[in-house]
């Protein structure tokens, strides 16, 4: 996965909207119409590599949450 895809995944896993994340990962898209960015962001979010990376990031976040709760109970 390219750096832009990783940025997309990292930011999306933080709960940022797909459109905002697309702008962050692909700064040149700020010059595009919103009607273009939305579908491109959606398309990228469905990419199998992106889906797999997001799943991995979400699992890591879930494990970190469990550890935090165990420590601070």
Buried (B, 14 or more C-beta within 10 A) or exposed (E): EEEBBBBBBBBBBEEBEBBEBBBBBBEEBEEBEEEEBBEBBEEBBEBEEBEEBBEEBEEEEEEEEEEEEEEEE
